[in-house]
């Protein structure tokens, strides 16, 4: 900003004291300070606005570059897919024309029972693969396969004659 040394400030202060007077000098100094603060805030606002605009312009340029790159990639992928589709169609036509048996491209969907059986076996296999302990070891070591409550455990292991003559329920 402005480079003002201490000696220059002292000269300005003495001149202000002489021309303005000692009664009005504090009021003028406060007003000068507030005006100086407003000027600094205004300059900082202008600087931040200019920097935001510059960043916005850079982002717009980057956005345009990314869009052009994405459109190039999309074009190349669509060309590759169309080439692969045409080669697949030509190969399919060659196979279909050389085969005597009519090919059925649409297979019958599985019935509900088949789908349910497949999903059940899938869940069993997934559970067996994701479990940390093998199922054969669990069966062999007698590890619990089902959790039961404490009351159910008591009923299971309490003899029949003890259940009928409970001291709590008479």
C-alpha positions as CSV (number, residue, x, y, z in Angstrom):
1,X,0.0,0.0,0.0
2,X,1.2,3.5,0.8
3,X,4.6,3.6,2.4
4,X,4.5,6.3,5.1
5,X,7.4,6.5,7.6
6,X,7.1,7.6,11.3
7,X,8.7,11.0,10.5
8,X,6.1,11.7,7.8
9,X,3.2,10.7,10.2
10,X,4.6,13.1,12.8
11,X,4.7,16.0,10.3
12,X,1.1,15.3,9.2
13,X,0.0,15.1,12.9
14,X,1.6,18.5,13.7
15,X,0.1,20.1,10.6
16,X,-3.4,18.7,11.5
17,X,-3.0,20.0,15.1
18,X,-2.2,23.5,13.8
19,X,-4.8,23.7,11.1
20,X,-7.7,21.8,12.7
21,X,-7.1,22.6,16.3
22,X,-7.0,20.5,19.5
23,X,-10.8,20.5,20.0
24,X,-11.7,18.9,16.7
25,X,-8.6,16.8,16.1
26,X,-9.9,13.6,17.9
27,X,-13.2,13.7,16.0
28,X,-11.4,14.2,12.7
29,X,-8.9,11.4,13.5
30,X,-11.9,9.0,14.3
31,X,-13.6,9.9,11.0
32,X,-10.3,9.5,9.1
33,X,-9.8,6.0,10.7
34,X,-13.3,4.9,9.8
35,X,-12.9,6.2,6.2
36,X,-9.6,4.4,6.0
37,X,-11.2,1.1,7.3
38,X,-14.0,1.4,4.8
39,X,-11.5,2.0,2.0
40,X,-9.6,-1.1,3.0
41,X,-12.7,-3.3,3.2
42,X,-13.8,-2.0,-0.2
43,X,-10.4,-2.8,-1.8
44,X,-10.5,-6.3,-0.2
45,X,-14.0,-6.9,-1.5
46,X,-12.9,-5.9,-5.0
47,X,-9.9,-8.1,-4.9
48,X,-11.9,-11.1,-3.7
49,X,-14.5,-10.5,-6.4
50,X,-11.8,-10.3,-9.1
51,X,-10.2,-13.5,-7.8
52,X,-13.6,-15.3,-7.8
53,X,-14.3,-14.2,-11.3
54,X,-10.9,-15.5,-12.4
55,X,-11.5,-18.9,-10.7
56,X,-15.0,-19.0,-12.3
57,X,-13.5,-18.5,-15.7
58,X,-10.9,-21.2,-15.1
59,X,-13.6,-23.6,-14.0
60,X,-15.7,-22.8,-17.1
61,X,-12.7,-23.6,-19.3
62,X,-12.0,-26.8,-17.4
63,X,-15.7,-27.8,-17.7
64,X,-15.6,-27.3,-21.4
65,X,-12.4,-29.3,-21.7
66,X,-14.0,-32.2,-19.6
67,X,-17.2,-32.1,-21.7
68,X,-15.2,-32.3,-24.9
69,X,-13.1,-35.2,-23.6
70,X,-16.2,-37.0,-22.4
71,X,-17.9,-36.6,-25.8
72,X,-14.7,-37.9,-27.5
73,X,-14.7,-40.9,-25.2
74,X,-18.5,-41.5,-25.8
75,X,-18.0,-41.3,-29.5
76,X,-15.1,-43.8,-29.5
77,X,-17.0,-46.2,-27.2
78,X,-20.1,-46.0,-29.5
79,X,-17.9,-46.7,-32.5
80,X,-16.3,-49.7,-30.7
81,X,-19.7,-51.0,-29.7
82,X,-21.1,-50.7,-33.2
83,X,-18.1,-52.4,-34.7
84,X,-18.4,-55.3,-32.1
85,X,-22.1,-55.5,-32.8
86,X,-21.7,-55.7,-36.5
87,X,-19.0,-58.4,-36.2
88,X,-21.2,-60.3,-33.8
89,X,-24.1,-60.1,-36.1
90,X,-22.1,-61.3,-39.0
91,X,-20.7,-64.2,-37.0
92,X,-24.2,-65.1,-35.9
93,X,-25.5,-65.0,-39.4
94,X,-22.6,-67.2,-40.5
95,X,-23.4,-69.7,-37.8
96,X,-27.1,-69.6,-38.4
97,X,-26.7,-70.1,-42.1
98,X,-24.3,-73.0,-41.7
99,X,-26.3,-74.8,-39.1
100,X,-29.2,-77.1,-40.1
101,X,-30.9,-76.9,-36.7
102,X,-32.9,-73.8,-36.0
103,X,-31.4,-71.8,-33.1
104,X,-33.8,-70.4,-30.5
105,X,-32.2,-67.2,-29.1
106,X,-34.9,-66.8,-26.4
107,X,-34.7,-69.5,-23.7
108,X,-37.7,-70.3,-21.5
109,X,-37.5,-68.6,-18.1
110,X,-37.2,-70.8,-15.1
111,X,-40.3,-71.7,-13.2
112,X,-41.0,-70.4,-9.7
113,X,-39.9,-73.6,-8.0
114,X,-36.7,-73.8,-9.9
115,X,-35.9,-70.1,-9.1
116,X,-36.7,-70.7,-5.4
117,X,-34.5,-73.8,-5.2
118,X,-31.6,-71.9,-6.9
119,X,-31.9,-69.0,-4.5
120,X,-32.0,-71.3,-1.5
121,X,-28.9,-73.2,-2.6
122,X,-27.2,-69.9,-3.4
123,X,-27.8,-68.6,0.1
124,X,-26.5,-71.8,1.6
125,X,-23.4,-71.7,-0.5
126,X,-22.8,-68.1,0.2
127,X,-23.2,-68.7,4.0
128,X,-20.8,-71.6,3.8
129,X,-18.2,-69.6,1.9
130,X,-18.4,-66.5,4.1
131,X,-18.4,-68.3,7.4
132,X,-15.1,-68.4,9.2
133,X,-15.6,-71.9,10.7
134,X,-16.4,-74.8,8.3
135,X,-19.8,-76.3,8.7
136,X,-18.4,-79.9,9.1
137,X,-16.3,-78.7,12.1
138,X,-19.4,-77.0,13.6
139,X,-21.3,-80.3,13.4
140,X,-18.4,-82.4,14.7
141,X,-17.6,-80.1,17.6
142,X,-21.3,-79.7,18.7
143,X,-21.3,-76.0,18.3
144,X,-24.8,-74.4,18.6
145,X,-26.6,-74.1,15.4
146,X,-29.6,-72.3,16.9
147,X,-29.9,-70.0,19.9
148,X,-32.7,-70.5,22.4
149,X,-33.8,-68.5,25.4
150,X,-33.0,-69.3,29.0
151,X,-36.5,-70.3,29.7
152,X,-36.6,-72.7,26.8
153,X,-33.3,-74.1,27.9
154,X,-34.6,-74.7,31.5
155,X,-37.7,-76.4,30.1
156,X,-35.7,-78.6,27.8
157,X,-33.3,-79.8,30.5
158,X,-35.6,-79.9,33.5
159,X,-37.0,-83.4,34.3
160,X,-40.7,-83.9,33.7
161,X,-41.5,-84.7,37.4
162,X,-39.8,-81.5,38.5
163,X,-41.8,-79.4,36.2
164,X,-45.1,-80.5,37.6
165,X,-44.3,-79.8,41.2
166,X,-42.8,-76.3,41.0
167,X,-42.5,-74.6,44.4
168,X,-43.3,-71.2,42.8
169,X,-46.7,-72.0,41.3
170,X,-49.1,-73.7,43.7
